[in-house]
């Protein structure tokens, strides 16, 4: 009989945790699905994601600070909601695969002749000076940095992206690297388009490029953080906080979206999984536990900045804040940003890990304002940022960061590690 009971307990424990993995998978599958539009600002992608997260908070019985878990505010954001098409000598390219259009680009339609700037051009100061006196207002400048080794020449080529000193209608950069998109500068719309094209998609002796870009600059787009909490059993007026950004890059045109499975559906899934775990009978935390799904991280930490400046709970009462961003791998352990600033937290994390042999290592890292912990840290809240390490999955800010590819290699043990840490803090 004793063996039967032990066997039952074993299967219950395994099944109990397998449900956590299944839950995380379901969350990531949903957040990274085409129906949520890349969780950006085209087709209300962020609002659809926020609605989904609110429902999860409601299911788990989390309390809100008012307004149905939502903290709304407005942001300026440039979007590419319509056509985002490019052809080289009338040969269509594949968006997201062959090219990316910068999120700051304006609407632009037409066929334009090109002017090539390459290593021959940048070597000659006289050539550059002649370029400065030409009219490129109806031409596209194509920048090819292949073969350029001089740092000043490379800096000059790169500076075009920021200031377009040749005043071209558009700039095209031929890329030998993996295409990576960003919306961090999309708080404004620039007067010229920028395009990155993969070298294997470029055609030698190209004479013209056709652009069909539809842009929409939203001066005051309403987005929202999603915030819920569980009351502490002993000290309800002291807070432990988990943050994770649920937003991603959204859409680049009507044919391309960025799933953002690792960045940061994975962190959002862990945040919701932790909320679900602490909300179960018998798991109520000693301190009140706050769960913040931040918006606008990709656009410049906008959600966390807004909450830190307009707190719905007293920041002075926060004992510790842990930010979760990109936790879908882990074969090489995790990095703890701000661990050099908070050595006691690092020591506790490494001790728990050593005692339980959860993950390979917890790596130290100093200050870095690279995710949503930063605005709170700047307000004197003790805060760290956890992200996983592993070469088993390297997709980032591209169309290939998909849910069905994400391994969640050490999700289970990272979950246990951060949960145990908060329980003992």
C-alpha positions in Angstrom: 0.0 0.0 0.0 2.9 2.4 0.9 4.4 1.8 -2.5 1.1 2.6 -4.2 0.8 5.9 -2.3 4.4 6.8 -3.2 3.8 6.0 -6.8 0.6 8.1 -6.7 2.5 11.0 -5.2 5.2 10.7 -7.8 2.8 10.8 -10.7 0.9 13.7 -9.1 4.1 15.7 -8.7 5.3 15.0 -12.3 1.8 15.7 -13.8 1.5 18.9 -11.6 4.7 20.3 -13.1 4.0 19.1 -16.6 0.9 21.2 -16.4 3.1 24.2 -15.7 5.1 23.6 -18.9 1.9 23.0 -20.9 0.4 26.2 -19.5 3.6 28.1 -20.4 3.4 26.6 -23.9 -0.2 27.6 -24.3 0.5 31.2 -23.2 3.5 31.5 -25.6 1.5 29.9 -28.5 -1.3 32.4 -28.0 0.9 35.5 -27.5 3.1 34.6 -30.5 0.2 33.7 -32.8 -0.7 35.8 -35.9 -4.1 36.7 -34.2 -2.2 38.9 -31.8 -0.4 40.8 -34.6 3.0 40.6 -33.0 1.7 42.5 -29.9 2.5 45.9 -31.5 0.5 48.9 -32.5 -1.0 47.8 -35.8 -4.5 46.2 -35.7 -4.6 46.7 -31.9 -2.1 43.9 -31.3 -1.0 45.3 -27.9 -4.7 45.6 -26.8 -5.5 42.1 -27.9 -2.5 40.8 -25.9 -3.5 42.9 -22.8 -7.0 41.6 -23.0 -5.7 38.0 -23.0 -3.4 38.7 -20.0 -6.3 40.4 -18.0 -8.4 37.2 -18.5 -5.6 35.1 -17.1 -5.3 37.4 -14.0 -9.1 37.1 -13.6 -9.0 33.3 -13.8 -6.4 33.2 -11.1 -8.3 35.5 -8.8 -5.7 38.3 -8.7 -6.8 41.6 -7.3 -6.5 44.8 -9.3 -5.5 48.4 -8.3 -8.6 49.6 -10.1 -9.5 50.0 -13.8 -9.8 46.3 -14.4 -6.0 45.6 -14.1 -5.2 48.2 -16.8 -3.0 51.3 -16.5 -3.6 53.3 -19.7 -1.5 56.0 -21.1 -0.6 57.5 -24.5 2.5 57.1 -26.7 3.7 58.5 -30.0 4.4 55.7 -32.5 5.0 55.3 -36.2 3.5 52.2 -37.7 3.6 50.4 -41.1 0.1 49.0 -41.3 -0.4 48.6 -45.1 1.8 47.8 -48.0 5.5 47.4 -47.3 6.7 46.1 -50.6 10.0 46.4 -52.4 11.2 45.4 -55.9 14.6 45.5 -57.4 14.4 46.2 -61.2 10.8 45.2 -60.9 11.7 41.9 -59.2 9.7 41.6 -55.9 11.5 40.8 -52.7 10.2 38.9 -49.7 9.5 41.0 -46.6 11.2 39.9 -43.4 13.3 37.4 -45.4 15.0 39.6 -48.0 14.5 43.0 -46.5 13.3 45.1 -43.5 11.9 48.6 -43.7 12.9 50.8 -40.8 10.0 51.5 -38.4 10.7 55.3 -38.7 10.0 55.3 -42.5 7.2 57.5 -44.0 4.8 56.6 -46.7 6.6 56.4 -50.1 5.5 55.0 -53.4 7.3 55.0 -56.8 10.2 53.7 -58.8 13.4 55.5 -58.2 16.9 55.4 -59.8 19.7 54.3 -57.5 23.2 55.7 -56.7 25.7 53.2 -55.2 28.1 54.2 -52.5 30.7 51.5 -51.9 34.3 51.2 -50.9 35.6 53.0 -54.0 33.4 56.0 -53.2 34.3 56.2 -49.5 38.1 56.0 -50.2 38.0 59.2 -52.1 37.4 62.5 -50.2 36.9 64.3 -53.5 34.2 61.8 -54.5 32.4 62.3 -51.2 32.6 66.1 -51.6 31.2 65.9 -55.1 28.3 63.8 -53.7 27.6 66.5 -51.2 26.7 69.0 -54.0 24.4 66.7 -56.0 20.6 66.5 -55.8 19.4 63.1 -54.6 15.9 64.2 -53.6 14.3 61.8 -56.1 17.0 59.0 -55.9 17.8 56.2 -53.6 21.3 55.9 -52.1 22.4 52.3 -51.8 25.2 51.8 -49.2 27.5 48.8 -49.6 30.1 48.6 -46.8 31.7 45.4 -48.0 35.5 45.7 -48.1 35.5 49.0 -46.1 37.9 48.6 -43.1 38.7 52.2 -42.3 36.8 53.1 -39.1 36.2 56.7 -40.3 34.8 55.5 -43.6 32.5 53.0 -41.8 31.4 55.7 -39.4 30.6 58.0 -42.3 28.6 55.3 -44.0 26.6 54.5 -40.8 26.0 58.2 -40.1 23.8 58.4 -43.3 21.3 56.2 -41.5 20.9 58.9 -38.8 21.0 62.1 -40.6 20.7 61.4 -44.4 23.2 64.2 -45.2 22.8 63.5 -48.9 19.0 64.2 -48.6 18.0 61.1 -50.6 14.4 60.0 -50.8 15.4 56.7 -49.3 18.5 54.8 -48.1 19.2 51.2 -48.7 21.9 49.3 -46.8 23.1 46.0 -48.2 23.5 43.6 -45.2 25.8 40.6 -44.7 24.3 40.1 -41.2 21.1 38.6 -39.9 18.2 41.0 -40.4 17.1 42.5 -37.1 14.2 44.9 -36.7 13.6 47.5 -34.1 10.9 50.0 -33.1 13.0 51.8 -30.5 13.2 55.0 -32.7 9.6 54.8 -33.9 8.5 57.6 -31.6 8.8 59.8 -34.7 8.5 59.5 -38.4 11.5 60.4 -40.5 11.2 62.3 -43.8 13.1 59.5 -45.6 12.7 55.7 -45.8 15.5 53.3 -44.7 15.7 49.7 -46.0 18.1 46.9 -45.1 18.4 44.2 -47.9 20.2 40.9 -47.5 23.2 40.6 -49.9 21.9 37.3 -51.3 18.7 39.1 -52.3 20.6 42.0 -54.0 21.1 42.1 -57.7 24.3 43.4 -59.2 23.9 46.2 -61.8 20.6 47.2 -60.3 19.3 50.4 -61.8 16.1 51.1 -59.9 14.2 50.2 -56.8 10.4 50.3 -56.5 9.0 51.2 -53.1 5.4 50.9 -51.9 5.3 51.8 -48.2 2.2 52.9 -46.2 3.0 54.5 -42.9 0.8 55.9 -40.2 2.2 58.1 -37.4 0.0 58.0 -34.3 0.6 61.0 -32.1 -1.2 59.7 -29.1 -1.9 56.0 -29.2 -3.4 54.6 -26.1 -1.7 51.5 -24.7 -1.6 49.9 -21.3 0.3 48.1 -18.6 -1.6 45.1 -17.0 -1.2 44.8 -13.3 -2.6 42.4 -10.7 -1.6 41.3 -7.3 -2.0 38.6 -4.6 -2.4 39.8 -1.0 0.3 38.8 1.4 -0.6 36.5 4.3 1.7 38.2 6.9 2.8 41.6 5.6 0.3 42.7 2.9 1.6 46.2 2.8 5.1 45.1 1.7 5.5 44.0 -1.9 7.5 41.6 -4.0 7.2 42.4 -7.7 7.6 40.5 -11.0 7.7 42.4 -14.2 7.8 41.2 -17.9 7.0 43.1 -21.0 4.3 41.5 -23.2 4.7 43.9 -26.2 6.8 43.0 -29.2 7.5 44.6 -32.6 4.1 44.1 -34.2 3.8 44.3 -37.9 5.9 45.6 -40.8 3.2 45.9 -43.4 0.2 43.7 -44.0 2.2 40.6 -44.9 4.8 40.4 -42.1 4.5 40.1 -38.3 7.1 39.4 -35.6 6.0 36.6 -33.3 8.3 37.4 -30.4 8.1 33.9 -28.8 11.3 34.3 -26.7 11.2 38.1 -26.6 9.1 38.2 -24.6 6.2 35.8 -24.7 8.5 33.5 -22.7 8.9 36.0 -19.8 5.2 36.9 -19.9 4.4 33.2 -19.7 6.6 32.8 -16.7 5.0 35.8 -15.0 1.5 34.4 -15.6 2.7 30.9 -14.5 4.1 32.4 -11.2 0.8 34.3 -10.6 -1.1 31.1 -11.2 1.2 29.2 -8.8 1.0 31.7 -6.0 -2.8 32.0 -6.3 -3.3 28.3 -5.5 -4.6 27.3 -2.1 -1.7 27.0 0.3 0.7 29.0 -1.8 -0.2 32.5 -0.6 3.0 34.5 -0.3 4.0 36.2 3.0 4.3 39.5 1.3 1.9 40.9 -1.3 3.0 39.7 -4.7 2.5 42.1 -7.7 2.6 41.0 -11.3 3.2 43.7 -13.9 2.9 42.9 -17.6 4.5 46.0 -19.2 3.8 47.5 -22.5 6.1 49.6 -24.7 9.4 48.0 -23.8 10.4 47.6 -27.4 9.6 51.3 -28.0 11.8 52.5 -25.2 10.8 51.0 -21.8 7.7 53.2 -22.1 5.4 51.1 -19.9 7.8 50.6 -17.0 8.8 54.3 -17.2 5.2 55.3 -17.0 4.5 53.0 -14.0 7.6 54.1 -12.2 6.6 57.7 -12.6 2.8 57.1 -11.9 2.9 54.2 -9.4 -0.3 52.5 -8.5 1.4 51.0 -5.4 4.0 52.8 -3.2 7.5 52.1 -4.6 9.0 52.6 -1.2 7.2 49.5 0.0 8.7 47.3 -2.7 11.1 44.8 -1.0 12.4 43.5 -4.3 11.6 43.5 -8.1 12.5 40.8 -10.6 12.2 41.4 -14.3 11.8 38.4 -16.6 12.8 38.9 -20.2 13.7 36.1 -22.7 13.7 33.0 -20.6 13.1 30.5 -23.3 16.5 28.8 -23.3 18.9 28.2 -20.3 21.3 25.4 -21.3 24.1 27.8 -20.3 22.3 29.2 -17.2 21.0 32.7 -16.6 22.4 36.2 -16.3 21.4 38.4 -13.4 21.6 42.1 -14.4 22.3 44.4 -11.4 23.8 41.5 -9.4 26.9 43.4 -8.7 24.7 46.2 -7.3 22.8 43.8 -5.0 25.4 41.2 -4.0 23.1 39.8 -1.2 20.5 38.9 -3.9 23.1 37.3 -6.1 24.5 35.3 -3.2 21.0 34.0 -2.3 20.3 33.1 -5.9 23.5 31.2 -6.3 23.1 29.4 -3.0 19.6 28.3 -3.9 20.9 27.1 -7.3 23.8 25.3 -5.8 21.6 23.6 -3.2 19.1 22.4 -5.8 21.3 22.1 -8.9 18.7 23.8 -10.9 20.7 25.4 -13.8 24.3 25.4 -14.9 25.2 28.8 -13.6 24.0 32.3 -12.5 26.3 34.8 -14.2 26.9 38.2 -12.7 26.3 41.4 -14.6 26.4 45.0 -13.5 24.0 47.9 -14.2 22.3 48.0 -17.6 19.2 49.9 -18.6 18.3 47.3 -21.1 14.9 46.1 -19.8 12.0 47.0 -17.6 13.8 46.7 -14.3 15.7 49.9 -15.0 13.0 52.7 -14.4 12.3 51.2 -11.0 15.9 50.8 -10.1 16.4 54.5 -11.0 13.6 55.2 -8.5 15.7 53.4 -5.8 13.7 50.1 -6.0 16.0 47.1 -5.5 15.6 45.4 -8.9 17.3 42.8 -11.0 16.7 41.5 -14.5 16.9 37.7 -15.3 17.5 36.3 -18.8 18.4 32.9 -20.0 21.5 31.8 -21.9 21.9 29.1 -24.5 23.1 28.6 -28.1 20.2 26.2 -28.7 18.0 29.2 -29.8 19.3 32.5 -31.1 16.4 34.0 -33.0 15.9 37.7 -32.0 13.8 40.5 -33.4 13.1 38.7 -36.6 10.2 36.7 -38.1 11.7 33.4 -37.0 11.2 33.9 -33.2 8.3 31.4 -33.3 6.5 29.5 -30.5 7.0 26.1 -32.1 10.7 26.6 -32.3 11.3 27.8 -28.8 12.9 25.0 -26.7 12.1 26.2 -23.1 15.3 24.2 -22.3 15.4 25.1 -18.6 12.1 26.8 -18.1 11.1 24.4 -15.3 14.2 25.0 -13.3 14.4 28.8 -13.9 10.8 29.0 -12.7 11.7 27.0 -9.6 14.8 29.1 -9.0 13.1 32.5 -9.1 10.1 31.2 -7.1 12.4 29.8 -4.4 14.4 33.1 -4.4 11.2 35.2 -3.8 10.0 32.8 -1.1 13.3 33.3 0.8 13.8 37.0 0.2 
